[in-house]
Amino acid sequence: MLRKIIHIDMDAFYASVEQRDFPELRGKCIAVGGNEQRGVIATASYEARKYGVGSAMSSVIAKRKCPQLIFVKPRFEVYKEVSNQIREIFNEYTDLVEPLSLDEAYLDVTNNYKNVEIATDIANEIKQKIKERTDLTASAGVSFNKFLAKIASDYNKPNGLYIITPKMAKNFIEQLPIKKFHGIGKVTAERMQMMGIHTGAELKELSLEKLRREFGKSGQYYYNIVRAIDNREVNPSRVRKSSGSETTFNQDLESIEELQLALFPLMEDVWNWSVKKSIYGRTITVKIKYNDFTVTTKSKSASFPIKDKKLYDQICLDLLHEGFTGDKPVRLLGVSISNLENEILIGKQLIIPFKDLY
């Protein structure tokens, strides 16, 4: 039996929440995150995207592309509240919901609480309820596997809905540009184009052996998706692999004393997450990015989850001292924990119960 998968993706989520809550920002070019001097943009409004401003772009470059760009400080607590409202809507239809982030998720509605047979009807209902309850728009993709549902949700943005049926899949994928394949990144797409591969049809001509030889383990994934094969299930209990916090400074920091003061709130963010979730890590990492954009990371792993706050603090500070060279200013600091184990699974290695190839 073919599954019925919906991928819901909120439209310019952070920026849309800001424009909803602050009418003076509506219709304006705004960027959430960063500022005119430095930083990285989290999300840009659709008005700004017309100028080429996008997520993960340097704020300096974004301002150059769009001189009228307005920078807005993120309000993550608000975004989380809205995300929870949206997930409540998802849960009205199925418990097979796999959140990917605050603003997107997969739903398996093959069997759903409302016994609606047509997945497109469910997607329309969800979009309508999101608009009614949050005054925001979402785009939806509907198909028989996760790969195609994800591609479909991006097809008619914003406020779009697109369906890829089994009969459509072959022609749709063969005509799809390589750079539009979810799971094929920019660098890999450029490499494929150098090989003369520009569309799904051209990718499909390569044998499995050739793909494995050129792209290693990812070759199997490329071979499958171009044939509409994606057997991954929607997994509501997806395990998080790490948690972290980082910040880019308005002005570069030069002394170890300044860096220590800047590191403390990041350490607290990560520790508070661990305490709240009762999930602790065996590995702590401190990241230092200098003003020439070189990056140093220092990590320390224990044979047990680090649950002692004093030990955690000491390791973080030791890693900072170990990583800081002192010969150039620092523009960014970060702290993260990984090799996570919760209190139920202490002493056992976490097993990732899903095959996530992208």
C-alpha positions as CSV (number, residue, x, y, z in Angstrom):
1,M,0.0,0.0,0.0
2,L,1.3,3.4,-1.0
3,R,1.7,5.8,1.9
4,K,0.1,9.3,2.0
5,I,2.8,11.7,3.2
6,I,2.3,15.5,3.7
7,H,5.2,17.9,4.2
8,I,4.2,21.2,5.8
9,D,6.6,24.1,5.5
10,M,5.7,27.5,7.0
11,D,6.3,30.5,4.7
12,A,9.3,32.7,5.8
13,F,8.3,31.7,9.3
14,Y,10.3,34.0,11.6
15,A,9.8,37.0,9.3
16,S,6.1,36.3,8.9
17,V,5.6,36.2,12.7
18,E,7.4,39.5,13.0
19,Q,5.3,41.1,10.3
20,R,2.1,39.6,11.9
21,D,2.9,41.1,15.3
22,F,4.3,44.4,14.1
23,P,2.1,46.0,11.4
24,E,4.7,48.6,10.6
25,L,6.9,45.8,9.2
26,R,4.3,44.5,6.8
27,G,5.2,44.8,3.2
28,K,8.8,45.7,4.1
29,C,12.1,44.1,3.4
30,I,13.0,42.5,6.8
31,A,15.6,40.1,7.9
32,V,15.5,38.2,11.2
33,G,18.9,37.9,12.8
34,G,22.1,39.8,12.3
35,N,22.5,43.6,12.0
36,E,24.0,46.1,9.6
37,Q,27.5,45.5,10.8
38,R,27.7,41.7,11.1
39,G,26.0,38.4,11.8
40,V,24.0,35.9,9.8
41,I,20.4,36.1,8.7
42,A,18.0,33.4,9.9
43,T,15.1,34.2,7.7
44,A,14.2,37.0,5.2
45,S,10.7,38.2,4.3
46,Y,9.5,37.5,0.8
47,E,9.9,41.2,0.0
48,A,13.6,40.9,0.8
49,R,14.0,37.7,-1.1
50,K,13.1,39.5,-4.3
51,Y,16.5,41.2,-3.9
52,G,18.4,38.0,-3.4
53,V,18.4,38.1,0.4
54,G,18.3,34.6,1.9
55,S,18.8,32.5,5.0
56,A,22.3,31.9,6.2
57,M,23.5,34.9,4.3
58,S,26.0,37.4,5.8
59,S,24.0,40.5,7.0
60,V,26.6,42.7,5.3
61,I,26.0,41.1,1.9
62,A,22.3,41.2,2.5
63,K,22.4,44.9,3.2
64,R,24.4,45.4,0.0
65,K,21.8,43.5,-2.0
66,C,18.9,45.3,-0.3
67,P,19.9,48.8,1.1
68,Q,16.4,49.3,2.6
69,L,16.6,46.0,4.6
70,I,15.4,46.2,8.2
71,F,17.1,43.9,10.7
72,V,14.9,42.4,13.4
73,K,16.1,40.7,16.6
74,P,14.8,37.1,16.8
75,R,12.2,36.2,19.4
76,F,12.6,32.4,19.6
77,E,10.3,32.0,22.5
78,V,7.5,33.4,20.4
79,Y,8.4,31.3,17.4
80,K,8.3,28.2,19.7
81,E,4.8,29.1,21.0
82,V,3.5,29.5,17.4
83,S,5.2,26.2,16.4
84,N,3.4,24.4,19.3
85,Q,0.1,25.8,18.0
86,I,0.8,24.4,14.6
87,R,1.8,21.0,15.9
88,E,-1.4,20.8,17.9
89,I,-3.2,21.1,14.5
90,F,-1.1,18.2,13.1
91,N,-1.9,16.1,16.1
92,E,-5.6,16.4,15.3
93,Y,-5.0,14.2,12.3
94,T,-2.2,11.8,13.2
95,D,0.4,10.9,15.8
96,L,2.9,10.2,13.0
97,V,4.4,13.6,13.0
98,E,8.1,14.1,12.4
99,P,9.1,17.8,13.1
100,L,12.3,18.8,11.3
101,S,12.4,22.3,12.8
102,L,10.1,24.9,14.3
103,D,8.6,25.6,10.9
104,E,8.3,22.3,9.1
105,A,7.3,18.7,9.6
106,Y,6.3,15.4,7.9
107,L,2.9,13.8,8.5
108,D,1.9,10.3,7.6
109,V,-1.9,10.4,7.1
110,T,-2.3,7.0,5.4
111,N,-4.4,6.2,8.4
112,N,-5.7,9.3,10.1
113,Y,-8.0,10.1,13.1
114,K,-10.7,11.8,10.9
115,N,-10.8,8.9,8.3
116,V,-10.3,11.3,5.5
117,E,-9.3,9.3,2.4
118,I,-7.7,12.0,0.3
119,A,-4.5,13.4,1.7
120,T,-4.9,16.6,-0.3
121,D,-8.1,17.4,1.6
122,I,-6.2,17.0,4.9
123,A,-3.4,19.3,3.6
124,N,-6.0,21.9,2.7
125,E,-7.7,21.6,6.1
126,I,-4.4,22.0,7.9
127,K,-3.4,25.0,5.8
128,Q,-6.8,26.6,6.6
129,K,-6.5,25.9,10.3
130,I,-3.0,27.3,10.5
131,K,-4.3,30.5,8.9
132,E,-7.3,30.8,11.2
133,R,-5.4,30.1,14.4
134,T,-2.0,31.8,13.8
135,D,-2.8,34.3,10.9
136,L,0.2,32.8,9.0
137,T,0.4,30.9,5.8
138,A,2.0,27.5,5.1
139,S,2.9,25.5,2.0
140,A,2.2,21.8,1.7
141,G,3.5,19.0,-0.5
142,V,1.6,15.7,-0.8
143,S,3.0,12.5,-2.2
144,F,3.7,8.8,-1.5
145,N,7.1,9.3,0.1
146,K,9.1,11.9,2.1
147,F,11.4,12.9,-0.7
148,L,8.7,13.8,-3.1
149,A,6.5,15.5,-0.4
150,K,9.4,17.7,0.5
151,I,10.0,18.7,-3.1
152,A,6.3,19.3,-3.6
153,S,6.0,21.7,-0.6
154,D,8.6,24.0,-2.2
155,Y,7.0,24.0,-5.6
156,N,4.3,26.7,-5.3
157,K,5.6,28.8,-2.4
158,P,4.3,30.8,-0.7
159,N,0.9,29.6,0.5
160,G,1.1,26.8,-2.0
161,L,-0.1,23.2,-2.3
162,Y,1.3,20.7,-4.8
163,I,0.6,17.0,-5.2
164,I,2.9,14.4,-6.9
165,T,1.0,11.3,-7.6
166,P,2.6,7.9,-8.5
167,K,1.7,8.5,-12.2
168,M,3.3,11.9,-12.2
169,A,6.5,11.0,-10.3
170,K,8.6,9.6,-13.2
171,N,8.2,12.6,-15.5
172,F,8.4,15.1,-12.7
173,I,11.7,13.8,-11.4
174,E,13.2,13.4,-14.8
175,Q,12.5,17.1,-15.6
176,L,13.5,18.4,-12.2
177,P,16.8,20.4,-12.2
178,I,19.5,18.8,-10.2
179,K,19.8,21.9,-7.9
180,K,16.2,21.3,-6.9
181,F,16.8,17.8,-5.6
182,H,16.4,17.8,-1.8
183,G,19.5,16.1,-0.5
184,I,21.8,17.2,-3.3
185,G,23.7,20.2,-1.9
186,K,25.2,23.2,-3.8
187,V,28.7,21.7,-4.1
188,T,27.5,18.3,-5.2
189,A,25.1,19.9,-7.7
190,E,27.9,21.9,-9.2
191,R,30.0,18.8,-9.4
192,M,27.2,17.0,-11.2
193,Q,26.8,19.8,-13.6
194,M,30.5,19.6,-14.4
195,M,29.8,16.0,-15.3
196,G,27.0,17.0,-17.6
197,I,24.2,16.1,-15.2
198,H,21.6,18.9,-15.1
199,T,18.3,17.1,-14.7
200,G,16.9,14.0,-13.1
201,A,16.8,12.3,-16.5
202,E,20.5,12.7,-16.9
203,L,21.2,11.6,-13.4
204,K,19.1,8.5,-14.0
205,E,21.4,7.5,-16.9
206,L,24.3,6.8,-14.4
207,S,24.6,3.2,-13.1
208,L,24.6,2.5,-9.4
209,E,28.3,1.5,-9.7
210,K,29.2,4.8,-11.3
211,L,27.3,6.8,-8.7
212,R,29.0,4.9,-5.8
213,R,32.4,5.4,-7.4
214,E,31.8,9.1,-7.8
215,F,29.8,9.9,-4.6
216,G,30.5,7.1,-2.2
217,K,27.7,6.1,0.1
218,S,25.5,8.9,-1.2
219,G,25.5,7.2,-4.6
220,Q,22.9,4.7,-3.4
221,Y,20.6,7.6,-2.2
222,Y,20.9,9.4,-5.6
223,Y,20.2,6.2,-7.5
224,N,17.0,5.7,-5.4
225,I,15.5,9.1,-5.3
226,V,15.8,9.6,-9.1
227,R,13.6,6.5,-9.3
228,A,11.2,7.8,-6.7
229,I,12.4,5.3,-4.2
230,D,12.3,6.5,-0.6
231,N,11.3,4.0,2.0
232,R,12.0,6.1,5.1
233,E,9.0,6.2,7.5
234,V,7.7,9.3,9.2
235,N,9.3,9.0,12.6
236,P,7.7,10.9,15.5
237,S,10.5,9.8,17.9
238,R,13.5,11.2,16.0
239,V,16.5,11.3,18.2
240,R,18.4,14.6,18.6
241,K,22.1,14.2,18.2
242,S,23.4,17.4,19.8
243,S,22.4,20.7,21.3
244,G,24.3,24.0,21.1
245,S,24.3,27.7,21.4
246,E,26.5,30.3,19.7
247,T,26.6,34.0,19.1
248,T,28.3,36.5,16.7
249,F,29.6,39.6,18.5
250,N,28.9,43.2,17.4
251,Q,32.5,43.9,18.0
252,D,35.4,41.5,18.0
253,L,36.7,40.3,21.3
254,E,40.4,40.2,21.9
255,S,41.1,39.1,25.5
256,I,40.5,35.8,27.3
257,E,38.6,37.7,30.0
258,E,36.2,39.1,27.5
259,L,35.7,35.6,25.9
260,Q,35.0,34.0,29.3
261,L,32.3,36.5,30.0
262,A,30.8,36.0,26.6
263,L,30.9,32.2,27.0
264,F,29.0,32.1,30.2
265,P,25.5,32.8,28.8
266,L,26.1,30.2,26.0
267,M,27.1,27.6,28.6
268,E,24.0,28.4,30.5
269,D,21.7,28.0,27.5
270,V,23.1,24.6,26.7
271,W,23.0,23.4,30.4
272,N,19.5,24.7,30.9
273,W,18.4,22.7,27.8
274,S,19.9,19.5,29.3
275,V,18.3,20.0,32.6
276,K,14.9,20.8,31.1
277,K,15.0,17.7,28.8
278,S,16.9,15.5,31.2
279,I,19.3,14.7,28.4
280,Y,23.0,15.0,29.0
281,G,26.0,14.7,26.8
282,R,29.3,12.9,27.0
283,T,31.1,15.3,24.6
284,I,31.4,19.1,25.1
285,T,32.7,21.2,22.2
286,V,33.7,24.9,22.2
287,K,33.8,26.7,18.8
288,I,35.9,29.8,18.2
289,K,35.6,31.8,14.9
290,Y,38.2,34.5,14.4
291,N,37.8,37.8,12.5
292,D,39.6,36.2,9.4
293,F,36.8,33.5,9.5
294,T,39.1,30.7,10.5
295,V,37.5,28.3,12.9
296,T,38.9,26.4,15.9
297,T,37.0,23.7,17.7
298,K,38.0,21.9,20.8
299,S,36.2,18.9,22.3
300,K,36.4,16.7,25.3
301,S,34.5,13.4,25.8
302,A,33.8,11.5,29.0
303,S,32.8,7.9,29.4
304,F,29.6,9.0,31.1
305,P,27.0,11.7,30.7
306,I,28.2,14.9,32.2
307,K,25.5,15.8,34.8
308,D,27.7,17.8,37.3
309,K,27.4,21.5,36.6
310,K,30.8,22.4,38.1
311,L,32.5,19.8,35.9
312,Y,30.6,21.0,32.9
313,D,31.6,24.6,33.5
314,Q,35.2,23.7,34.0
315,I,35.4,21.6,30.8
316,C,33.9,24.5,28.8
317,L,36.4,27.0,30.2
318,D,39.3,24.7,29.8
319,L,38.4,24.1,26.1
320,L,38.1,27.9,25.6
321,H,41.6,28.4,27.0
322,E,42.9,25.5,24.9
323,G,41.4,26.8,21.7
324,F,42.1,30.5,22.0
325,T,45.4,31.5,20.3
326,G,45.4,35.1,21.4
327,D,46.9,36.3,18.2
328,K,43.7,37.6,16.5
329,P,40.3,38.9,17.5
330,V,37.3,36.6,17.9
331,R,34.0,37.3,16.1
332,L,31.9,34.2,17.2
333,L,31.8,31.8,20.1
334,G,29.8,28.6,20.5
335,V,29.2,25.7,22.9
336,S,27.6,22.4,22.2
337,I,27.0,19.0,23.7
338,S,26.8,15.7,21.8
339,N,26.8,12.0,22.3
340,L,23.5,12.6,24.1
341,E,22.0,10.1,26.6
342,N,18.9,10.7,28.6
343,E,18.4,9.4,32.1
344,I,16.5,6.3,30.9
345,L,19.3,5.3,28.5
346,I,22.3,6.1,30.6
347,G,25.0,3.5,30.0
348,K,23.7,2.7,26.5
349,Q,24.7,4.1,23.2
350,L,21.8,5.8,21.5
351,I,20.6,4.2,18.3
352,I,19.3,6.4,15.6
353,P,16.0,4.7,14.6
354,F,15.7,6.3,11.1
355,K,17.6,6.2,7.9
356,D,18.1,9.9,7.3
357,L,20.3,10.2,4.2
358,Y,19.8,14.0,3.8
